[in-house]
Amino acid sequence: MTSYKTFETERLILRPCVEQDAKFIYRLLNTPKWLEFIGNRNVNSEKEAAKYILEKMYPQLQNLGFGNYVVQRKSDNSKLGTCGIFDREGMEGLDIGFAFLPEYEKKGYAYEAARRLLQAAFEDFNLKTVKAITTQNNGYSQKLLEKLGMQNMGSAFLDGDPEELYLYELNQKQYHQQGMQALLLNEFVLAEGAINERIRRSSLSLHPILANAPLIYGETKEPMSEIYRGYINIAQKAKTPICVYTPSWRANAERVKQAKVLESINRDACKFMQNIKNEFIGFEHQVKIGGLFGPKNDCYKPEEALSAEEAEQFHAWQINELAQSGVDFLVPETVPALSEALGIARCAAKTGTPYMIGFVINRNGKILDGTTLNKAIESIDWQVEVPPIGYAINCAHPSFFNPEQLDSESLSRIIAYNANASSLDHCDLDNADCLHTDNLEEWGEIMLTLNKKYGINILGGCCGTNDAHIQYLIDNY
């Protein structure tokens, strides 16, 4: 028997409607609001309701893998209503719909269920657009759709029906853009700490070409998942949003071909992170997944950086793979030169997915190619049609950041800092046989100053950091 996905929120379970729900469906389809706003389905008995489920609901579920879901309350298993994504006859595209029994209206259940199903639509089912229709006198549904971020596209008609309806739409790119806009309204957001560095010093082994990317498969999947869970768990306990990144830093087209692994590895990395995120029921909307990639060559050698034209071409495959996988945003990290960053930005801008640009800086606060952050930010913002949502600093001790060198506009564009635990220069860290970390409290206080004094929203760790570093940020914010 085929198994179909169920979804959870803090209070609810959404599961596919089955024949045994006939009694509930019979009542729901004959409530006054269903009859007024959706229409009479001529279901006049439980037997007819069972037939309706088998003939109207099952076929789509079997064909598409999703359909109509019964919404149940976890606390007592009460059936509250339904919420679904429908391939509706007479309408082009897929639309979301919901209906609840009268006693469960105006309690936030419809929004909670619909929000979770939209997430599933764009992340689990990778739909590009979700629509909705409502009668023009159904103000309650209109407000709910707008609260979900859907846009009123004007009037619409179903084939063969003269009634004028309102049509709403939300596409995958808009969904992620809205999510990132909401994230950046928070004054303080966590980011993950070190991943590869922790793996390197564990029982796991990094792939010689792809680093941690292949660890998403097989028996290494669970140990790596535990590292990500640790960071998310810290954020969940503190009720603080967090950004985590796909394990795909080295999974560019050239390396994927050289390693002879699945070409879907970037998409699989996104799914790997989504599965971890969805374990944190009720908190999943506070977890944002960045599609991570790095420069082509050594991130500590700016002389090996690509030109803007080379970078735009070289990174296109991985950028598009990650953008199409359903990540919330794109994040190139440890870019050592303006030229490669500019090409990356040009390419990322074409996807419509929100993106950051992440630089690695030296102890003088400059990008490793000698470019000031002022010049780099101004250059990219002026030359790219859709500028990044902000800039990040990666793989540099927080003491390397020199805000006095930045004008106010450039400073306001820096939104994230993933810091090394050690203040050693990159060349010393790169050749080190042992793990180097400075005083945790000193590291944490400098990091928190970046947030409180300079407004850098997103704080996380890089080389040498672990759960303790992220926990310090939470405990002392």
ABEGO torsion letter per residue (X at the ends): XBBBBBBBBAABBBBBBBAAAAAAAAAAAABAAAAAAAEBAGBABAAAAAAAAAAAAAAAAAAAGBBBBBBBBAAAGBBAEBBBBBBBBGBBEBBBBBBBBAAABGAGAAAAAAAAAAAAAAAAAGBABBBBBBBAABAAAAAAAAAAGBBBAEBBBBBGBABBBBBBBBBAAAAAAAAAAAAAABABBBBBBBAAAAAAABABBBBAAAEAAAAABEAAAAAAAAAAAAAAAAAAAAGBBBBBBBBAAABBAAAAAAAGBBAAAAAAAAAAAAAAAAABBGAAAABBBBBBBBBABBAABAAABBBAAAAAAAAAAAAAAAAAAGBABBBBBGBABAAAAAAAAAAAAAAGBBBBBBBBBBAAGBBAAGBBAAAAAAAAAAABABBBAEBBBBGBBAAABBAAABBAAAAAABABBBBBABABBAAAAAABABBBBBBAAAAAAAAAAAAAAAGBABBBBBBGBBAAAAAAAAAAX
